[in-house]
Structure formats: structure tokens, C-alpha cells
Amino acid sequence: MSENVSQTSPPWNIYTKIAFRFFFLLLPLFIILNNNGAFPFLSGILQLPSLVLHHFIPWFSKHVINYDYDFTITTNGSGDTSYDWVLLLFIFLVSVIGCIIWSVFDRKRKSYNAAYYWLVVLVRFYLAFTLILYGLLKVIKLQFPDPSLNRLLQPFGDASPMGLAWTFLGFSKGYNIFMGVVEVSAVLLLFRRTVVVGAFLSLAATVHVMSMNYFFDVPVKLLSTALVVMSLFILAPHFLTLYRFFIKYESQQLNKMYRPAFKKRWLYISAYSLKYLYITASMITLLYTFIQQTKTYGSVAPKAFLYGIYNVEDMRLNDKTLLPLTTDSIRWKQMVINYTGYARIKKMNDSTVNFTTVFDQKKKELVLKSTAKDSSKYVLSYHLIGKDKLVFSGLSDQDAISVSFKRKDLNDFRLINRGFHWVSEYPYNR
């Protein structure tokens, strides 16, 4: 049977009660209104408030705080949009006002042990499943794939800070697994006896992520900061004990965590059965979903047809050879096929044009259509000669075109061919 320690708990001081009321409003509101897929079976329900907020937050921004932005931008790949910042301000204001009203009308209450217990449970589960989700993405290497062909060709100085971080993290499978294992260890938060250890590991993982997001301008600053705050919130009751143990080297014992009592055994069994059933089902669902996703994207996904970097050796237009002049905006210099359905052509003046591709492998035909405003279109036949020769020939409007390519050996890139060395007589910093 579970133990109810509320009878022996001393009354809370006024500052603890005010802090609890504020966080009791702030954290659940953030979790519900900024849900990041942490609860696999509840995501549909948790998205319902957004249907209202996507209309309310722009109104609040324009008429209450007088802040104008592009109101068509709401939730997307960035977690730091104007919408997200205004939403956070709204949550904060609601929490402050609610805390004040609550403190006035409930000032005589001695403690909130039961409410605090359930708040910690909510935060533990949200933090744990968020980190497990991101951790599995790293272990399976979906979040940070290997550097793309376009990235390998990009001048180092042209990369954005976020692009640099993604290349750095995506280069090493081992580092991805290491980060992922640390984040997945947040599963310890789901069990009462290992909450403190889980919170320590979660704090280490989230501080690492938060620092990357801040210092490499990754637009997930709000979420990562919130995860750090949640880790600290779980550890807060143990700060003094941990300080005495780690800093003053005094023998300490962690305070017992409050648990509500189950007067009937069947309620106890039902509650814990439901908990472990949800944890198991969620883990299986996440694993299955991510394994399925590896078939369509990520480092182990199938490569595009004719995947590679192709350098132009010869190009003819209307039977006229185009010389490789560096200022030429017509002659091609290089073609990159990185993703299925797309190709990028670099011209001699280093300008680039993106194309959609449609291959007919039976007829050995290719249709290239520019994604730019000019919408230039090439209808070509292609021929593979050996492993590294490719020839295009066909029409662009009324012009006859012929291009000969040589595939670049990816092992020529130092980033790929350097490998791992136990012994390095000199630093290899290039």
C-alpha cells in the first residue's frame, strides 16, 4: 500500500505557497498550449486549444500589447516565432494574475501536498516523454542526418550557425547515440525511486540542448529553456540536501516524497497498472513510428536515383561547345542529386538553380523543371557509362542540349575520408 506522509508534513511558508500557486498555473498551461508530441495518445486532444489560440493570440498581440507581426505565421518548424513569444507572455500574465487571485481567496491554507504531487507527476511525464522522443530521434539518427551533398559543397563561411550545428552533430553517429542515451535516460523520471537521478540526467541533457540552441541560434530556445526549468522544479525540494551532501560532505537522506493513499487495494493495482500500460504503449508507439520513418528519411533511408555529385566535363548547346568560362551564366558546372524528385544545377558563375526531377527508368528519360519563376524545362534522355559517367541529351524549349558528367567520389571529401584514429602524432586540424 502507498504511504501518505501529508500528516507529518509541516505547514508551508507564505513564499512557498505563492511560488507553488504560480507554477501550478504556469507549467500546466505551458505543457498544454506548447505540447510537443510528448503524450502520443493525447496529441489530438491537446491540439484543440491551438484552434482557438491561433485566432486569439494575434488579437491579443495587436490590441493588448500593441505588437504587430505577420499574423499568418503560427506553429511551424521554429519554436521561437512571434506567436510563440506572445503566447508565452500570455501564459505568464495569466499565471501571475491567477496566482494573485488564488493567494487572496485561499490564504489560510497550510499546504498543497496533494496538488503538488500531481503537478510533479505531470511535469515528470512531460519532461520524460519529451526527452525520450528527442533521444530516440538521435539514437536512430533521424534528427541529425549525415551532411547532405549540398552541405558538403557549401563554402564553410556560407553556413548559418544552425547549419553548422546540424553538420557538426550529424557527422558523428557515435555522438548522436551518446546524446540520445543521455536523453532517453529521462525514463527514470517515470519511477518514484529514481526521480532525483532522472532529474539530474534530464538537467544535464536539457542544459546541453539549451546552450546549443542559444549559441548556435537554433529556434527551439523557448522549449529547451522550459525543459531546464522543469528539471530544476523537480529538484527544487532537494536543493538544500544536495548542497549539504555534495558541497559540505555531510551525510544526508532525501526527503520522502508525498504520495496519496489508496484505501482500497484494487485502486492501487488499477492506478499502477494503468501507469505502466501507458508507459509501455507509448514507448512501443514511438519506437515503431521512428523505425518506420527511417524508411523515408534520415541517414539510412534509400538514396535517390542517380544520387551523387556530378561535375560537368563537356556541354554543348545547338551543337556548339560551351567553354568553361567562370563568368558564364548559361554553361553548367555541376549537378547535385541529393533527394528524390529534386536536383540542383550550379552554373559557371556559381549561381544555382533548383529543379524538380521526373525519371522514367524504362525509357531512360528525365524531365527537369526549374522551381524558379522562369520555369525553364528540359526533356532529356540519360545514359550511364560505367559507374561514374553520365550523359544528358535532349531539348530545352527549341534548343538542343548535351551534357557529359563525371560523378565525384565522395571519399575525396576530407570530412568523409579522415575517419577515426587512436594515435595521432600531430593534430589534424584542417
Secondary structure per residue as TSV (DSSP state, phi and psi in degrees):
chain	resnum	aa	ss	phi	psi
A	1	M	-	360.0	149.8
A	2	S	-	-78.1	158.1
A	3	E	-	-103.7	132.4
A	4	N	-	-102.0	111.4
A	5	V	-	-101.1	6.9
A	6	S	G	-64.5	-29.0
A	7	Q	G	-68.4	-26.0
A	8	T	G	-98.9	-2.0
A	9	S	-	-79.1	133.2
A	10	P	-	-72.0	160.0
A	11	P	-	-62.6	149.4
A	12	W	-	-82.3	148.4
A	13	N	-	-78.9	168.4
A	14	I	H	-63.3	-34.4
A	15	Y	H	-69.9	-38.6
A	16	T	H	-65.2	-40.8
A	17	K	H	-66.8	-41.4
A	18	I	H	-65.7	-43.1
A	19	A	H	-61.8	-41.9
A	20	F	H	-62.4	-45.6
A	21	R	H	-60.0	-41.2
A	22	F	H	-63.9	-49.8
A	23	F	H	-72.1	-26.0
A	24	F	H	-65.2	-29.0
A	25	L	H	-88.2	-44.6
A	26	L	H	-64.5	-52.4
A	27	L	H	-67.3	-46.9
A	28	P	H	-61.9	-38.4
A	29	L	H	-62.1	-43.4
A	30	F	H	-62.6	-44.8
A	31	I	H	-62.9	-42.1
A	32	I	H	-73.4	-42.9
A	33	L	H	-88.6	-13.4
A	34	N	T	-123.6	34.2
A	35	N	-	-60.5	134.9
A	36	N	-	-116.5	34.5
A	37	G	S	78.4	19.7
A	38	A	-	-70.6	-29.2
A	39	F	S	-111.7	95.9
A	40	P	T	-54.4	-37.2
A	41	F	T	-94.1	0.3
A	42	L	T	-118.5	2.3
A	43	S	H	-60.5	-37.1
A	44	G	H	-63.1	-43.4
A	45	I	H	-68.6	-41.4
A	46	L	H	-70.8	-13.8
A	47	Q	T	-84.0	-13.7
A	48	L	H	-61.5	-43.1
A	49	P	H	-58.4	-29.4
A	50	S	H	-64.2	-29.0
A	51	L	H	-61.5	-34.1
A	52	V	H	-83.3	-42.2
A	53	L	H	-65.7	-31.8
A	54	H	H	-63.8	-18.2
A	55	H	H	-98.7	-37.1
A	56	F	H	-74.2	-43.5
A	57	I	H	-62.0	-43.5
A	58	P	H	-59.8	-39.8
A	59	W	H	-63.4	-45.8
A	60	F	H	-59.8	-41.8
A	61	S	H	-65.3	-42.4
A	62	K	H	-77.7	-40.6
A	63	H	H	-100.7	-20.0
A	64	V	T	-103.4	-50.0
A	65	I	S	-104.2	-0.7
A	66	N	-	57.7	47.3
A	67	Y	-	-121.4	115.8
A	68	D	-	-98.9	138.3
A	69	Y	-	-150.1	-178.6
A	70	D	-	-72.9	100.0
A	71	F	T	-69.9	-8.7
A	72	T	T	-77.9	-14.5
A	73	I	-	-90.4	116.6
A	74	T	-	-122.2	-107.4
A	75	T	S	-92.8	126.1
A	76	N	S	-151.5	-157.8
A	77	G	S	-65.1	-20.2
A	78	S	-	-90.5	135.9
A	79	G	S	-100.9	8.5
A	80	D	-	-123.0	35.7
A	81	T	S	-73.3	167.3
A	82	S	H	-57.3	-39.7
A	83	Y	H	-56.8	-44.8
A	84	D	H	-65.6	-39.8
A	85	W	H	-68.0	-41.7
A	86	V	H	-66.9	-38.7
A	87	L	H	-60.9	-42.1
A	88	L	H	-62.8	-41.8
A	89	L	H	-61.5	-42.5
A	90	F	H	-61.6	-45.0
A	91	I	H	-60.8	-42.9
A	92	F	H	-62.8	-45.5
A	93	L	H	-64.5	-42.3
A	94	V	H	-60.7	-40.6
A	95	S	H	-66.9	-41.0
A	96	V	H	-66.1	-49.0
A	97	I	H	-64.7	-43.5
A	98	G	H	-62.5	-38.3
A	99	C	H	-63.9	-40.4
A	100	I	H	-65.0	-47.9
A	101	I	H	-62.6	-44.6
A	102	W	H	-60.0	-42.4
A	103	S	H	-66.2	-32.4
A	104	V	H	-71.4	-45.5
A	105	F	H	-87.2	-12.8
A	106	D	T	-129.7	35.0
A	107	R	T	-72.9	-16.3
A	108	K	T	-88.7	-10.0
A	109	R	-	-66.3	138.1
A	110	K	-	-82.2	-34.1
A	111	S	-	-161.3	170.0
A	112	Y	-	-131.3	50.3
A	113	N	H	-59.8	-48.3
A	114	A	H	-65.9	-45.4
A	115	A	H	-64.1	-39.5
A	116	Y	H	-62.9	-40.8
A	117	Y	H	-57.5	-49.1
A	118	W	H	-71.3	-30.1
A	119	L	H	-65.0	-44.3
A	120	V	H	-63.5	-38.9
A	121	V	H	-59.7	-46.5
A	122	L	H	-60.2	-47.6
A	123	V	H	-64.4	-42.5
A	124	R	H	-57.8	-48.2
A	125	F	H	-68.3	-40.8
A	126	Y	H	-64.3	-47.6
A	127	L	H	-63.2	-44.0
A	128	A	H	-63.3	-50.4
A	129	F	H	-71.1	-30.0
A	130	T	H	-64.5	-46.6
A	131	L	H	-70.2	-36.2
A	132	I	H	-62.5	-42.7
A	133	L	H	-59.1	-51.7
A	134	Y	H	-69.3	-33.4
A	135	G	H	-65.1	-43.3
A	136	L	H	-64.5	-36.3
A	137	L	H	-60.5	-31.0
A	138	K	H	-82.4	-42.9
A	139	V	H	-59.6	-42.3
A	140	I	T	-82.6	-8.1
A	141	K	T	62.0	54.5
A	142	L	-	-103.3	-34.4
A	143	Q	S	-71.0	-41.1
A	144	F	S	-121.1	87.0
A	145	P	-	-72.4	170.6
A	146	D	-	-57.4	150.0
A	147	P	-	-53.4	130.3
A	148	S	-	-70.8	167.1
A	149	L	H	-61.9	-41.0
A	150	N	H	-63.0	-36.1
A	151	R	H	-68.3	-38.3
A	152	L	H	-64.1	-30.5
A	153	L	H	-89.0	-14.2
A	154	Q	S	-70.5	132.8
A	155	P	-	-57.0	137.5
A	156	F	G	-54.1	-41.9
A	157	G	G	-73.4	-12.8
A	158	D	G	-86.1	-9.4
A	159	A	S	-71.9	143.9
A	160	S	-	-76.4	161.5
A	161	P	H	-55.8	-40.5
A	162	M	H	-66.5	-40.2
A	163	G	H	-63.2	-38.2
A	164	L	H	-62.7	-43.9
A	165	A	H	-63.5	-42.4
A	166	W	H	-65.6	-37.5
A	167	T	H	-67.6	-44.6
A	168	F	H	-59.5	-48.3
A	169	L	H	-72.9	-34.9
A	170	G	H	-75.4	-19.3
A	171	F	H	-63.5	-39.9
A	172	S	-	-108.0	116.8
A	173	K	H	-67.4	-39.4
A	174	G	H	-62.0	-41.1
A	175	Y	H	-68.1	-35.5
A	176	N	H	-61.0	-45.0
A	177	I	H	-64.0	-42.0
A	178	F	H	-60.1	-49.9
A	179	M	H	-61.0	-41.9
A	180	G	H	-63.9	-41.9
A	181	V	H	-63.7	-41.4
A	182	V	H	-62.3	-42.1
A	183	E	H	-71.2	-40.0
A	184	V	H	-65.4	-25.3
A	185	S	G	-62.4	-9.9
A	186	A	G	-62.9	-9.8
A	187	V	G	-57.3	-23.7
A	188	L	G	-63.9	-20.7
A	189	L	G	-66.8	-20.7
A	190	L	G	-79.6	-7.0
A	191	F	S	-123.4	131.2
A	192	R	G	-58.8	-38.9
A	193	R	G	-71.8	-18.9
A	194	T	G	-116.2	16.6
A	195	V	H	-60.7	-45.6
A	196	V	H	-65.1	-44.1
A	197	V	H	-62.0	-44.2
A	198	G	H	-61.5	-37.9
A	199	A	H	-68.3	-37.4
A	200	F	H	-61.6	-48.9
A	201	L	H	-65.0	-38.0
A	202	S	H	-65.3	-39.1
A	203	L	H	-63.6	-42.9
A	204	A	H	-62.0	-44.7
A	205	A	H	-66.3	-44.3
A	206	T	H	-73.2	-34.0
A	207	V	H	-64.1	-39.8
A	208	H	H	-61.2	-47.4
A	209	V	H	-65.2	-44.1
A	210	M	H	-61.0	-42.7
A	211	S	H	-64.2	-40.7
A	212	M	H	-60.7	-43.6
A	213	N	H	-65.4	-39.2
A	214	Y	H	-73.1	-46.3
A	215	F	H	-86.2	-12.7
A	216	F	T	-117.0	15.7
A	217	D	T	54.7	44.1
A	218	V	-	-87.6	127.0
A	219	P	S	-79.7	55.0
A	220	V	-	-133.2	32.7
A	221	K	H	-67.1	-40.4
A	222	L	H	-63.3	-48.9
A	223	L	H	-65.1	-46.5
A	224	S	H	-64.2	-37.3
A	225	T	H	-65.8	-40.4
A	226	A	H	-62.2	-37.9
A	227	L	H	-67.2	-36.2
A	228	V	H	-64.1	-45.1
A	229	V	H	-60.1	-40.9
A	230	M	H	-66.3	-38.4
A	231	S	H	-62.1	-43.9
A	232	L	H	-66.8	-36.3
A	233	F	H	-61.7	-41.1
A	234	I	H	-67.0	-36.8
A	235	L	H	-81.8	-15.1
A	236	A	G	-51.4	-44.7
A	237	P	G	-64.3	-15.8
A	238	H	G	-106.4	5.2
A	239	F	H	-56.5	-49.5
A	240	L	H	-64.9	-42.3
A	241	T	H	-63.4	-42.6
A	242	L	H	-67.7	-36.7
A	243	Y	H	-62.6	-46.7
A	244	R	H	-63.6	-35.2
A	245	F	H	-75.6	-48.6
A	246	F	H	-84.4	-32.1
A	247	I	T	-97.8	-43.9
A	248	K	S	-98.3	-3.2
A	249	Y	-	57.1	37.9
A	250	E	-	-98.3	143.3
A	251	S	-	-66.5	128.9
A	252	Q	-	-136.2	159.4
A	253	Q	-	-131.9	130.0
A	254	L	-	-65.0	143.4
A	255	N	-	-64.1	144.0
A	256	K	-	-67.5	138.6
A	257	M	-	-84.1	137.6
A	258	Y	-	-65.0	140.6
A	259	R	-	-138.6	136.7
A	260	P	-	-68.2	144.2
A	261	A	-	-83.7	142.0
A	262	F	-	-103.8	112.8
A	263	K	S	-74.2	-24.7
A	264	K	S	-117.7	136.4
A	265	R	H	-63.1	-35.1
A	266	W	H	-65.6	-30.1
A	267	L	H	-68.2	-41.0
A	268	Y	H	-60.6	-47.9
A	269	I	H	-64.9	-42.1
A	270	S	H	-64.5	-43.0
A	271	A	H	-62.9	-46.2
A	272	Y	H	-73.9	-31.3
A	273	S	H	-64.7	-43.1
A	274	L	H	-63.5	-39.9
A	275	K	H	-60.8	-52.3
A	276	Y	H	-71.1	-29.5
A	277	L	H	-66.0	-42.6
A	278	Y	H	-65.9	-43.8
A	279	I	H	-60.9	-47.8
A	280	T	H	-63.1	-47.1
A	281	A	H	-63.4	-39.6
A	282	S	H	-65.4	-43.4
A	283	M	H	-63.6	-44.0
A	284	I	H	-63.5	-41.9
A	285	T	H	-62.8	-45.6
A	286	L	H	-62.9	-45.7
A	287	L	H	-61.5	-46.3
A	288	Y	H	-62.5	-43.7
A	289	T	H	-61.6	-45.4
A	290	F	H	-70.3	-38.3
A	291	I	H	-63.2	-39.0
A	292	Q	H	-64.8	-37.0
A	293	Q	H	-69.5	-25.0
A	294	T	T	-63.4	-19.0
A	295	K	T	-77.5	-16.2
A	296	T	T	-115.5	-26.2
A	297	Y	S	-153.8	167.6
A	298	G	S	104.9	179.0
A	299	S	T	-66.9	-28.0
A	300	V	T	-100.3	4.1
A	301	A	S	-68.3	152.2
A	302	P	-	-57.9	139.7
A	303	K	-	-77.2	155.4
A	304	A	-	-64.9	153.1
A	305	F	T	-60.8	131.4
A	306	L	T	64.0	28.2
A	307	Y	-	-52.2	129.7
A	308	G	E	154.6	177.7
A	309	I	E	-108.5	125.5
A	310	Y	E	-120.2	119.1
A	311	N	E	-90.8	135.2
A	312	V	E	-77.5	125.4
A	313	E	E	-95.9	-35.1
A	314	D	E	-152.9	140.1
A	315	M	E	-139.9	131.6
A	316	R	E	-124.3	137.7
A	317	L	E	-126.4	116.4
A	318	N	T	54.4	47.4
A	319	D	T	64.5	14.9
A	320	K	E	-111.1	126.6
A	321	T	E	-72.9	129.4
A	322	L	-	-92.9	121.1
A	323	L	-	-74.9	147.1
A	324	P	-	-77.5	68.5
A	325	L	-	-84.4	134.6
A	326	T	T	-67.6	-17.3
A	327	T	T	-99.0	3.0
A	328	D	-	-73.5	128.4
A	329	S	S	-100.9	6.1
A	330	I	S	-108.9	-48.4
A	331	R	S	-66.8	138.3
A	332	W	E	-79.9	148.3
A	333	K	E	-111.2	-35.0
A	334	Q	E	-160.9	148.2
A	335	M	E	-127.1	136.7
A	336	V	E	-122.6	123.6
A	337	I	E	-112.0	105.0
A	338	N	-	-107.4	-44.2
A	339	Y	S	-121.6	148.8
A	340	T	T	-59.1	127.8
A	341	G	T	91.3	1.0
A	342	Y	E	-141.1	151.4
A	343	A	E	-147.7	154.9
A	344	R	E	-126.0	129.3
A	345	I	E	-108.0	126.8
A	346	K	E	-103.7	132.4
A	347	K	E	-95.7	175.1
A	348	M	T	-63.2	-29.3
A	349	N	T	-87.0	12.8
A	350	D	S	71.6	8.0
A	351	S	-	-74.3	153.8
A	352	T	E	-124.8	150.2
A	353	V	E	-132.6	131.2
A	354	N	E	-94.2	140.2
A	355	F	E	-128.2	149.1
A	356	T	E	-87.9	148.8
A	357	T	E	-124.9	139.0
A	358	V	E	-130.0	110.3
A	359	F	E	-97.6	134.6
A	360	D	E	-111.8	96.8
A	361	Q	T	-71.7	-23.7
A	362	K	T	-71.6	-45.8
A	363	K	T	-87.2	-7.4
A	364	K	T	55.6	49.5
A	365	E	E	-120.8	152.4
A	366	L	E	-138.7	135.5
A	367	V	E	-113.8	119.5
A	368	L	E	-106.2	125.5
A	369	K	E	-128.4	124.3
A	370	S	E	-66.3	142.1
A	371	T	S	-89.1	-2.9
A	372	A	S	-79.5	176.0
A	373	K	T	-64.7	-29.0
A	374	D	T	-70.3	-21.9
A	375	S	-	52.3	40.0
A	376	S	-	-62.4	146.3
A	377	K	E	-135.4	136.9
A	378	Y	E	-122.1	130.5
A	379	V	E	-111.9	110.9
A	380	L	E	-130.2	152.5
A	381	S	E	-101.3	149.3
A	382	Y	E	-128.2	150.0
A	383	H	E	-138.6	127.3
A	384	L	E	-92.5	129.5
A	385	I	E	-119.5	105.5
A	386	G	T	70.5	-149.3
A	387	K	T	-96.4	-18.8
A	388	D	T	-130.7	10.8
A	389	K	E	-114.2	136.4
A	390	L	E	-139.5	134.8
A	391	V	E	-126.8	129.6
A	392	F	E	-108.5	142.3
A	393	S	E	-152.8	140.9
A	394	G	E	164.5	-147.0
A	395	L	E	-125.3	145.6
A	396	S	E	-127.2	107.6
A	397	D	T	56.7	-115.9
A	398	Q	T	-103.7	4.9
A	399	D	E	-95.6	135.7
A	400	A	E	-86.3	134.3
A	401	I	E	-132.5	144.5
A	402	S	E	-144.1	129.5
A	403	V	E	-133.8	131.9
A	404	S	E	-110.7	130.5
A	405	F	E	-119.9	157.9
A	406	K	E	-126.2	126.1
A	407	R	E	-70.0	134.7
A	408	K	-	-81.2	135.7
A	409	D	-	-75.7	116.9
A	410	L	G	-63.6	-22.9
A	411	N	G	-69.8	-6.8
A	412	D	G	-72.4	-19.7
A	413	F	S	-74.8	128.7
A	414	R	H	-60.9	-35.1
A	415	L	H	-60.8	-30.7
A	416	I	H	-91.0	-39.6
A	417	N	H	-87.3	-11.3
A	418	R	-	-63.9	-47.8
A	419	G	-	71.3	-165.8
A	420	F	-	-107.4	141.6
A	421	H	-	-135.0	123.3
A	422	W	S	-69.2	-39.3
A	423	V	-	-113.2	125.4
A	424	S	-	-131.6	107.7
A	425	E	S	-65.6	-30.0
A	426	Y	S	-137.1	153.3
A	427	P	-	-62.4	137.0
A	428	Y	-	-108.7	73.2
A	429	N	-	-108.3	99.6
A	430	R	-	-114.3	360.0
